Amino acid sequence: MPETLGVSRTPIREALKQLQIEGLVEVRPRVGTFVAVPSRREITELFQMKELPEGAAARLPAFRGNVPEVERLAEKHARGRRGRARGRC
């Protein structure tokens, strides 16, 4: 497969090692490498950890008042709604 992608085996091995450290793949010696199957608890914890920075990122502009980026997003959202109402989306 590395030949198909035009890369050597070393970067692939390093990437798989990193994925193993992160718990995303399971390496079984002399068998192969498999995608890890997370438990329900691990999935819940992952989503809880993702909520923290995403929630903070949403709150910060809200507390700052008029933020040009938020105004542009609101206008794009409004244009999308108008386009959808006209049957363009």
N, C-alpha and C positions, 0 to 999 in steps of 0.2 A: 504494500500500500504506500509506503513512503515514496517509492519510485513514481507512482501514479501522481502524487501530489508535488513531486519535484523537490522534496526536502530529505535531509538525512534522518536517520533514526534517532539521533541524539535529542533534537528539540522535541520530538514526539515522546520520548522516554521522560524527559524533564517535565513536560506538560502533564503526563500521566502521574508522575510522582507528586506534583502539586495538587492535582485533583484528588489523589489518594489522601494527602495530608488534610485536605479540606473535607474529606469524607464523602466525596461525590462519586468516586469509583472504588471498586474493591479489586485488589490484585491477588490472584490465587496462583502461587508458584506452580509452574509446569502445567497450568490449566489455561489461564488467560486473564484478561482484565474485563471487568463487568461494571455496568452502571449500578451504583448502590441504590437500594430501595429504602428510602427514608421511612421511619415510623410515623404514625399520626402525630405523636408528640413532637418529633423533630420538625415536621412541616408546620405545625402550629407555632413553635418557637421561631422558626425562620420568618414567618409572616409577622409575628410580633416584633421582631428585631427590625424588619423593613419598615414597619409603621412609624417607628420613632423618628428617623431622619426625614421621612417623607412628610410626616405631620408637622415637624418643625419647619421644613422648607415651605409648607403652605401657610403656616401661621405668620412667619416673619414678614412677608409682603403685606399681609392683612393689617398688621400692627403699624406698618410704616406709612399708611395712608396712600396717597396717589403715587403709584409706581408706574412708570411708562410701560414696563414689560407687562404688567397686569392689565393695563388699559388696552394694549395691543391684543392680548389674549382675549379679553372681553369682546373686542370688536371682531376678531376672527370667529369667535364663537357665535356672535350675532349674525355674521354673514353666512356662516354654515347653516344656522337655523333657518334663515330666510331662503337660502338655496334649497334646503330640504323641503321647505313648505311649497316651493315652486316646482318640486319634482326633479330637481337637478342632481340629487345625490341618491 
